Amino acid sequence: MTTMSYRTIQEVLRLGSAFWEAKTLLTAVQLDVFTSLAAQPATEAELVARLGLARQAGSHFVNGLCHMGLLERDGEVLRNSAVAETYLDSAKPSFRGGWFQMMNWQFNLWTRLEDLLRSGDRQTPEQSEFDFYSDVEAVERFMAWMDAANAALGPALARVLDWSRHRSFVDLGGARGNVSAELVKAHRHLRGHVFDLPAVRPAFDRHMERLGMADKVTFHAGDFFTDELPPADAYIFGHVLHDWDSERCGTLVRRAADALRPGGSLLVYDAMIDESRPETGRNWLLSLNMQLITPGGREYPASECVEWMERAGLTEISVLPLADMDSVVTGRKA
């Protein structure tokens, strides 16, 4: 396993205070600092006033962002750094702020880590699925988070399988269809489908319209634990199984395998624990994050996913690196 290396106590002390930088960045995204400066560069005093910040704290906040290299000074005028201008301006298609908004939401959950370690329970009130999906803004934010996290995965997924063998696929729990759209753009012969809860459909429709893919990717409403899956040549579980315990994951894999057409493929990708890929050692920490977010959630070993597929009767099972910290397990139905 690749490990981080800290050679001095100063480096360890800095690690202990790394949340200073993290929370400063997350708050800057929350306050639309970068979007504001992209629209109109400003002096420090102008920016603090524009954002409605207290004078002293706001000044120190802005200077901290300069120290972190996210803002730059041109004389008295503040501008975004190149990376902030590209990825942190919400007016641009390249905006990745959804990911940082998700991190900001998760930040407080990590105060429950000791509870989790001692009891196996995060000891925090849960919001029911019904309550979550009744909040339209929360659904939209969650979809944006997922798209930001999955940005590199759609193109990678398009390369990992010989898609010429298939004519259609269903992304199970595919949210507003971002990954599906990437697959269809890369392989024009494919017909894409997203299967998700009914409350997701408005976000899906709006997103497909924005991408110009409304006639290429179709939404099917349902619950993949109980409802019949739409027929397809391939099924995808992407960043889905890590929400559930091993027994329920096995059930979902079995349901997908049973519904697959003969010769079809099942693809599962997550930030799996894969000791053959030492560079993914940080997934141990991501697994703690999943346990703090959802009961039963965790990142699981790739070998466990292989076992689910074997028990479901799939063959030609492979484990491959996908993108970033993700691995993909593929299996085929005879």
C-alpha positions as a Markdown table, in Angstrom:
| # | Residue | x | y | z |
|---|---|---|---|---|
| 1 | Met | 0.0 | 0.0 | 0.0 |
| 2 | Thr | 1.3 | 3.5 | -0.9 |
| 3 | Thr | 1.5 | 5.5 | 2.3 |
| 4 | Met | 1.8 | 9.2 | 3.1 |
| 5 | Ser | 5.2 | 10.1 | 4.5 |
| 6 | Tyr | 5.7 | 12.6 | 7.2 |
| 7 | Arg | 9.4 | 13.1 | 8.2 |
| 8 | Thr | 9.2 | 15.9 | 10.7 |
| 9 | Ile | 6.9 | 17.0 | 13.6 |
| 10 | Gln | 6.3 | 20.2 | 11.7 |
| 11 | Glu | 4.7 | 18.2 | 8.8 |
| 12 | Val | 2.6 | 16.2 | 11.3 |
| 13 | Leu | 1.5 | 19.5 | 13.0 |
| 14 | Arg | 0.5 | 20.9 | 9.6 |
| 15 | Leu | -1.5 | 17.8 | 8.9 |
| 16 | Gly | -3.4 | 18.3 | 12.1 |
| 17 | Ser | -4.4 | 21.8 | 11.0 |
| 18 | Ala | -5.1 | 20.9 | 7.4 |
| 19 | Phe | -8.8 | 21.5 | 8.0 |
| 20 | Trp | -8.0 | 25.3 | 8.1 |
| 21 | Glu | -7.3 | 25.3 | 4.4 |
| 22 | Ala | -10.1 | 22.8 | 3.6 |
| 23 | Lys | -12.8 | 24.8 | 5.4 |
| 24 | Thr | -11.6 | 28.1 | 3.9 |
| 25 | Leu | -11.9 | 26.7 | 0.4 |
| 26 | Leu | -15.3 | 25.0 | 1.1 |
| 27 | Thr | -16.6 | 28.3 | 2.5 |
| 28 | Ala | -15.3 | 30.3 | -0.4 |
| 29 | Val | -17.2 | 28.0 | -2.8 |
| 30 | Gln | -20.3 | 28.3 | -0.6 |
| 31 | Leu | -20.1 | 32.1 | -0.7 |
| 32 | Asp | -19.6 | 32.2 | -4.5 |
| 33 | Val | -16.3 | 34.1 | -4.1 |
| 34 | Phe | -14.9 | 32.7 | -7.4 |
| 35 | Thr | -18.1 | 33.3 | -9.3 |
| 36 | Ser | -18.2 | 36.9 | -8.1 |
| 37 | Leu | -14.6 | 37.6 | -9.1 |
| 38 | Ala | -15.0 | 35.9 | -12.5 |
| 39 | Ala | -17.8 | 38.3 | -13.3 |
| 40 | Gln | -16.0 | 41.3 | -11.9 |
| 41 | Pro | -12.5 | 41.5 | -10.4 |
| 42 | Ala | -12.5 | 43.7 | -7.3 |
| 43 | Thr | -10.2 | 45.2 | -4.6 |
| 44 | Glu | -10.1 | 43.5 | -1.3 |
| 45 | Ala | -12.4 | 46.0 | 0.3 |
| 46 | Glu | -14.9 | 45.8 | -2.6 |
| 47 | Leu | -15.0 | 42.0 | -2.5 |
| 48 | Val | -15.5 | 41.9 | 1.3 |
| 49 | Ala | -18.4 | 44.4 | 1.0 |
| 50 | Arg | -19.9 | 42.7 | -2.1 |
| 51 | Leu | -20.0 | 39.4 | -0.1 |
| 52 | Gly | -21.4 | 41.0 | 3.0 |
| 53 | Leu | -18.5 | 39.9 | 5.2 |
| 54 | Ala | -17.3 | 41.4 | 8.4 |
| 55 | Arg | -14.3 | 43.7 | 7.7 |
| 56 | Gln | -11.5 | 42.1 | 9.7 |
| 57 | Ala | -12.6 | 38.4 | 9.3 |
| 58 | Gly | -13.4 | 39.0 | 5.6 |
| 59 | Ser | -10.0 | 40.6 | 5.0 |
| 60 | His | -8.2 | 37.7 | 6.6 |
| 61 | Phe | -10.3 | 35.2 | 4.7 |
| 62 | Val | -9.5 | 36.8 | 1.3 |
| 63 | Asn | -5.8 | 37.0 | 2.2 |
| 64 | Gly | -5.9 | 33.3 | 3.2 |
| 65 | Leu | -7.3 | 32.5 | -0.3 |
| 66 | Cys | -4.4 | 34.4 | -1.8 |
| 67 | His | -1.9 | 32.5 | 0.3 |
| 68 | Met | -3.5 | 29.2 | -0.8 |
| 69 | Gly | -3.0 | 30.3 | -4.5 |
| 70 | Leu | -6.7 | 30.4 | -5.3 |
| 71 | Leu | -6.8 | 34.2 | -5.6 |
| 72 | Glu | -4.1 | 36.4 | -7.2 |
| 73 | Arg | -3.4 | 40.2 | -6.9 |
| 74 | Asp | -2.9 | 42.5 | -9.8 |
| 75 | Gly | -1.9 | 45.6 | -8.0 |
| 76 | Glu | -4.8 | 46.3 | -5.7 |
| 77 | Val | -7.2 | 44.2 | -7.8 |
| 78 | Leu | -8.1 | 40.6 | -6.9 |
| 79 | Arg | -8.6 | 37.9 | -9.6 |
| 80 | Asn | -9.1 | 34.2 | -9.6 |
| 81 | Ser | -6.1 | 32.0 | -10.2 |
| 82 | Ala | -6.3 | 30.0 | -13.4 |
| 83 | Val | -7.6 | 26.8 | -11.8 |
| 84 | Ala | -10.2 | 28.7 | -9.7 |
| 85 | Glu | -11.3 | 30.6 | -12.8 |
| 86 | Thr | -11.8 | 27.4 | -14.8 |
| 87 | Tyr | -13.4 | 25.1 | -12.2 |
| 88 | Leu | -14.8 | 27.2 | -9.4 |
| 89 | Asp | -16.9 | 29.7 | -11.3 |
| 90 | Ser | -20.5 | 28.4 | -11.3 |
| 91 | Ala | -21.3 | 30.2 | -14.5 |
| 92 | Lys | -19.0 | 28.0 | -16.5 |
| 93 | Pro | -19.7 | 24.5 | -17.8 |
| 94 | Ser | -16.4 | 23.3 | -16.3 |
| 95 | Phe | -17.7 | 24.2 | -12.7 |
| 96 | Arg | -16.8 | 21.5 | -10.2 |
| 97 | Gly | -18.2 | 23.3 | -7.2 |
| 98 | Gly | -20.8 | 20.6 | -6.6 |
| 99 | Trp | -18.1 | 18.4 | -5.3 |
| 100 | Phe | -16.9 | 21.0 | -2.8 |
| 101 | Gln | -20.5 | 21.7 | -1.7 |
| 102 | Met | -20.8 | 18.0 | -1.0 |
| 103 | Met | -17.5 | 18.1 | 1.0 |
| 104 | Asn | -18.9 | 21.1 | 3.0 |
| 105 | Trp | -22.0 | 19.1 | 3.9 |
| 106 | Gln | -19.8 | 16.1 | 4.9 |
| 107 | Phe | -17.4 | 18.2 | 7.0 |
| 108 | Asn | -19.6 | 18.2 | 10.2 |
| 109 | Leu | -20.2 | 14.5 | 9.9 |
| 110 | Trp | -16.6 | 13.8 | 10.6 |
| 111 | Thr | -17.1 | 15.2 | 14.1 |
| 112 | Arg | -18.9 | 11.8 | 14.6 |
| 113 | Leu | -15.9 | 9.7 | 13.7 |
| 114 | Glu | -15.1 | 8.7 | 17.3 |
| 115 | Asp | -18.7 | 7.6 | 17.8 |
| 116 | Leu | -18.4 | 5.5 | 14.7 |
| 117 | Leu | -15.1 | 3.9 | 15.7 |
| 118 | Arg | -16.4 | 3.0 | 19.2 |
| 119 | Ser | -19.9 | 1.8 | 18.5 |
| 120 | Gly | -20.0 | 1.2 | 14.7 |
| 121 | Asp | -22.7 | 3.8 | 14.5 |
| 122 | Arg | -22.3 | 7.4 | 13.5 |
| 123 | Gln | -24.9 | 8.4 | 16.3 |
| 124 | Thr | -26.5 | 11.1 | 14.3 |
| 125 | Pro | -30.2 | 11.7 | 13.3 |
| 126 | Glu | -31.0 | 10.3 | 9.8 |
| 127 | Gln | -33.0 | 12.1 | 7.2 |
| 128 | Ser | -35.5 | 9.7 | 5.6 |
| 129 | Glu | -35.3 | 9.0 | 1.9 |
| 130 | Phe | -38.8 | 10.3 | 1.5 |
| 131 | Asp | -37.9 | 13.6 | 3.2 |
| 132 | Phe | -34.8 | 14.0 | 1.0 |
| 133 | Tyr | -36.6 | 13.4 | -2.3 |
| 134 | Ser | -39.4 | 15.8 | -1.3 |
| 135 | Asp | -36.8 | 18.6 | -1.3 |
| 136 | Val | -36.3 | 19.6 | -4.9 |
| 137 | Glu | -33.3 | 21.8 | -4.2 |
| 138 | Ala | -31.6 | 19.0 | -2.2 |
| 139 | Val | -32.1 | 16.6 | -5.1 |
| 140 | Glu | -30.6 | 19.1 | -7.6 |
| 141 | Arg | -27.6 | 19.7 | -5.3 |
| 142 | Phe | -27.1 | 16.0 | -4.8 |
| 143 | Met | -27.2 | 15.4 | -8.6 |
| 144 | Ala | -24.6 | 18.2 | -9.1 |
| 145 | Trp | -22.4 | 16.6 | -6.5 |
| 146 | Met | -22.6 | 13.2 | -8.2 |
| 147 | Asp | -21.8 | 14.7 | -11.6 |
| 148 | Ala | -18.8 | 16.6 | -10.2 |
| 149 | Ala | -17.5 | 13.4 | -8.6 |
| 150 | Asn | -18.1 | 11.3 | -11.8 |
| 151 | Ala | -16.7 | 13.8 | -14.3 |
| 152 | Ala | -13.7 | 11.6 | -15.3 |
| 153 | Leu | -15.6 | 8.3 | -15.1 |
| 154 | Gly | -17.9 | 8.6 | -18.1 |
| 155 | Pro | -15.1 | 8.9 | -20.6 |
| 156 | Ala | -13.2 | 6.1 | -18.8 |
| 157 | Leu | -16.2 | 3.8 | -18.8 |
| 158 | Ala | -16.6 | 4.4 | -22.5 |
| 159 | Arg | -13.1 | 2.8 | -23.0 |
| 160 | Val | -13.2 | -0.1 | -20.5 |
| 161 | Leu | -15.6 | -2.4 | -22.5 |
| 162 | Asp | -16.1 | -3.4 | -26.1 |
| 163 | Trp | -19.4 | -1.6 | -26.4 |
| 164 | Ser | -19.7 | -2.7 | -30.1 |
| 165 | Arg | -21.2 | -6.0 | -28.7 |
| 166 | His | -24.1 | -4.1 | -27.2 |
| 167 | Arg | -26.9 | -1.9 | -28.4 |
| 168 | Ser | -28.3 | -0.6 | -25.1 |
| 169 | Phe | -27.5 | -0.1 | -21.5 |
| 170 | Val | -29.2 | 0.9 | -18.3 |
| 171 | Asp | -27.5 | 2.9 | -15.6 |
| 172 | Leu | -29.1 | 1.7 | -12.4 |
| 173 | Gly | -29.3 | 4.6 | -9.9 |
| 174 | Gly | -27.9 | 6.8 | -12.7 |
| 175 | Ala | -29.3 | 10.1 | -11.3 |
| 176 | Arg | -29.7 | 12.8 | -14.0 |
| 177 | Gly | -27.8 | 10.8 | -16.6 |
| 178 | Asn | -24.4 | 12.5 | -16.9 |
| 179 | Val | -22.5 | 9.2 | -17.2 |
| 180 | Ser | -25.1 | 7.8 | -19.6 |
| 181 | Ala | -24.7 | 10.9 | -21.8 |
| 182 | Glu | -20.9 | 10.5 | -21.9 |
| 183 | Leu | -21.3 | 6.9 | -23.0 |
| 184 | Val | -23.8 | 7.7 | -25.8 |
| 185 | Lys | -21.6 | 10.5 | -27.0 |
| 186 | Ala | -18.6 | 8.2 | -27.2 |
| 187 | His | -20.6 | 5.3 | -28.8 |
| 188 | Arg | -23.3 | 6.7 | -31.1 |
| 189 | His | -24.9 | 3.3 | -31.7 |
| 190 | Leu | -25.9 | 2.9 | -28.0 |
| 191 | Arg | -29.3 | 3.6 | -26.6 |
| 192 | Gly | -29.0 | 4.8 | -23.0 |
| 193 | His | -31.4 | 4.4 | -20.2 |
| 194 | Val | -31.4 | 5.6 | -16.6 |
| 195 | Phe | -33.3 | 3.8 | -13.9 |
| 196 | Asp | -33.9 | 5.8 | -10.7 |
| 197 | Leu | -36.5 | 6.9 | -8.2 |
| 198 | Pro | -39.4 | 8.9 | -9.6 |
| 199 | Ala | -38.4 | 12.1 | -7.8 |
| 200 | Val | -35.2 | 12.2 | -9.9 |
| 201 | Arg | -37.0 | 12.6 | -13.2 |
| 202 | Pro | -37.4 | 16.4 | -13.3 |
| 203 | Ala | -33.6 | 16.8 | -12.7 |
| 204 | Phe | -32.9 | 14.2 | -15.4 |
| 205 | Asp | -35.2 | 15.9 | -17.9 |
| 206 | Arg | -33.6 | 19.3 | -17.3 |
| 207 | His | -30.1 | 18.0 | -17.5 |
| 208 | Met | -30.6 | 16.0 | -20.7 |
| 209 | Glu | -32.3 | 19.0 | -22.3 |
| 210 | Arg | -29.2 | 21.2 | -21.4 |
| 211 | Leu | -26.9 | 18.6 | -22.9 |
| 212 | Gly | -29.0 | 18.1 | -26.0 |
| 213 | Met | -29.3 | 14.4 | -25.2 |
| 214 | Ala | -33.1 | 14.2 | -24.5 |
| 215 | Asp | -33.6 | 11.9 | -27.5 |
| 216 | Lys | -30.6 | 9.7 | -26.7 |
| 217 | Val | -31.1 | 8.8 | -23.1 |
| 218 | Thr | -34.4 | 7.7 | -21.6 |
| 219 | Phe | -35.6 | 7.8 | -17.9 |
| 220 | His | -37.3 | 4.8 | -16.2 |
| 221 | Ala | -38.8 | 5.4 | -12.8 |
| 222 | Gly | -38.5 | 2.6 | -10.2 |
| 223 | Asp | -36.8 | 1.0 | -7.2 |
| 224 | Phe | -34.1 | -1.4 | -8.2 |
| 225 | Phe | -34.7 | -3.5 | -5.1 |
| 226 | Thr | -38.4 | -4.2 | -5.9 |
| 227 | Asp | -39.3 | -3.2 | -9.5 |
| 228 | Glu | -38.6 | -5.0 | -12.8 |
| 229 | Leu | -35.5 | -3.7 | -14.5 |
| 230 | Pro | -35.8 | -2.4 | -18.1 |
| 231 | Pro | -34.4 | -5.0 | -20.5 |
| 232 | Ala | -30.9 | -4.1 | -21.8 |
| 233 | Asp | -27.6 | -5.6 | -23.1 |
| 234 | Ala | -25.7 | -4.0 | -20.2 |
| 235 | Tyr | -26.3 | -2.8 | -16.7 |
| 236 | Ile | -24.2 | -0.4 | -14.7 |
| 237 | Phe | -24.0 | 0.2 | -11.0 |
| 238 | Gly | -21.9 | 3.3 | -10.5 |
| 239 | His | -21.2 | 4.7 | -7.0 |
| 240 | Val | -24.3 | 2.8 | -5.9 |
| 241 | Leu | -23.3 | -0.4 | -4.2 |
| 242 | His | -21.1 | 1.4 | -1.7 |
| 243 | Asp | -24.4 | 2.7 | -0.1 |
| 244 | Trp | -25.4 | -0.8 | 1.0 |
| 245 | Asp | -24.2 | -3.8 | 3.1 |
| 246 | Ser | -22.8 | -6.9 | 1.5 |
| 247 | Glu | -26.1 | -8.8 | 1.6 |
| 248 | Arg | -28.1 | -6.1 | -0.2 |
| 249 | Cys | -25.3 | -5.6 | -2.7 |
| 250 | Gly | -25.4 | -9.3 | -3.5 |
| 251 | Thr | -29.1 | -9.1 | -4.0 |
| 252 | Leu | -28.8 | -6.2 | -6.4 |
| 253 | Val | -26.1 | -7.9 | -8.5 |
| 254 | Arg | -28.2 | -11.1 | -8.6 |
| 255 | Arg | -31.3 | -9.0 | -9.8 |
| 256 | Ala | -29.2 | -7.4 | -12.5 |
| 257 | Ala | -27.7 | -10.6 | -13.7 |
| 258 | Asp | -31.0 | -12.3 | -13.9 |
| 259 | Ala | -32.5 | -9.5 | -16.0 |
| 260 | Leu | -29.5 | -9.3 | -18.4 |
| 261 | Arg | -30.0 | -10.5 | -21.9 |
| 262 | Pro | -27.8 | -13.5 | -22.9 |
| 263 | Gly | -24.3 | -12.2 | -23.8 |
| 264 | Gly | -24.9 | -9.1 | -21.8 |
| 265 | Ser | -22.5 | -7.3 | -19.4 |
| 266 | Leu | -22.7 | -6.0 | -15.9 |
| 267 | Leu | -20.4 | -3.2 | -14.8 |
| 268 | Val | -19.9 | -2.2 | -11.2 |
| 269 | Tyr | -17.6 | 0.7 | -10.3 |
| 270 | Asp | -16.8 | 2.2 | -7.0 |
| 271 | Ala | -13.7 | 3.4 | -5.1 |
| 272 | Met | -13.1 | -0.2 | -4.1 |
| 273 | Ile | -10.5 | -1.5 | -1.7 |
| 274 | Asp | -8.0 | -3.0 | -4.2 |
| 275 | Glu | -4.6 | -3.8 | -2.8 |
| 276 | Ser | -3.3 | -4.5 | -6.3 |
| 277 | Arg | -3.6 | -0.8 | -6.8 |
| 278 | Pro | -1.5 | 0.8 | -4.0 |
| 279 | Glu | -2.3 | 4.3 | -5.3 |
| 280 | Thr | -5.9 | 3.8 | -4.0 |
| 281 | Gly | -4.9 | 3.5 | -0.4 |
| 282 | Arg | -6.9 | 6.7 | 0.4 |
| 283 | Asn | -10.0 | 4.6 | -0.2 |
| 284 | Trp | -9.7 | 3.4 | 3.4 |
| 285 | Leu | -10.5 | 6.9 | 4.5 |
| 286 | Leu | -13.2 | 7.2 | 1.9 |
| 287 | Ser | -14.8 | 4.1 | 3.3 |
| 288 | Leu | -14.9 | 5.8 | 6.7 |
| 289 | Asn | -16.6 | 8.7 | 5.0 |
| 290 | Met | -19.3 | 6.4 | 3.5 |
| 291 | Gln | -19.9 | 4.8 | 6.9 |
| 292 | Leu | -20.5 | 8.3 | 8.3 |
| 293 | Ile | -22.8 | 9.2 | 5.5 |
| 294 | Thr | -25.1 | 6.2 | 5.3 |
| 295 | Pro | -26.0 | 3.2 | 7.5 |
| 296 | Gly | -24.5 | 0.1 | 5.9 |
| 297 | Gly | -22.4 | 2.1 | 3.5 |
| 298 | Arg | -18.7 | 1.4 | 3.0 |
| 299 | Glu | -16.1 | 0.9 | 0.3 |
| 300 | Tyr | -15.7 | -2.8 | -0.3 |
| 301 | Pro | -12.9 | -5.0 | -1.7 |
| 302 | Ala | -12.9 | -5.7 | -5.4 |
| 303 | Ser | -12.7 | -9.4 | -4.6 |
| 304 | Glu | -16.1 | -9.1 | -2.8 |
| 305 | Cys | -17.7 | -7.8 | -5.9 |
| 306 | Val | -16.2 | -10.6 | -7.9 |
| 307 | Glu | -17.8 | -13.1 | -5.5 |
| 308 | Trp | -21.3 | -11.4 | -5.9 |
| 309 | Met | -20.9 | -11.8 | -9.7 |
| 310 | Glu | -19.8 | -15.4 | -9.4 |
| 311 | Arg | -22.7 | -16.3 | -7.2 |
| 312 | Ala | -25.0 | -14.6 | -9.7 |
| 313 | Gly | -23.7 | -16.9 | -12.4 |
| 314 | Leu | -21.7 | -14.4 | -14.4 |
| 315 | Thr | -18.5 | -15.3 | -16.2 |
| 316 | Glu | -15.5 | -13.6 | -17.8 |
| 317 | Ile | -15.2 | -11.5 | -14.6 |
| 318 | Ser | -12.5 | -8.8 | -14.7 |
| 319 | Val | -11.2 | -6.2 | -12.3 |
| 320 | Leu | -9.8 | -3.1 | -14.0 |
| 321 | Pro | -8.6 | 0.4 | -12.9 |
| 322 | Leu | -11.1 | 3.0 | -14.1 |
| 323 | Ala | -10.2 | 6.6 | -13.2 |
| 324 | Asp | -8.9 | 8.4 | -10.1 |
| 325 | Met | -9.5 | 6.0 | -7.2 |
| 326 | Asp | -12.2 | 3.9 | -8.8 |
| 327 | Ser | -12.0 | 0.3 | -10.0 |
| 328 | Val | -14.6 | -1.4 | -12.2 |
| 329 | Val | -15.6 | -5.0 | -12.1 |
| 330 | Thr | -17.2 | -6.4 | -15.3 |
| 331 | Gly | -18.9 | -9.7 | -15.8 |
| 332 | Arg | -20.7 | -11.4 | -18.7 |
| 333 | Lys | -23.9 | -13.5 | -18.9 |
| 334 | Ala | -23.5 | -16.7 | -20.9 |
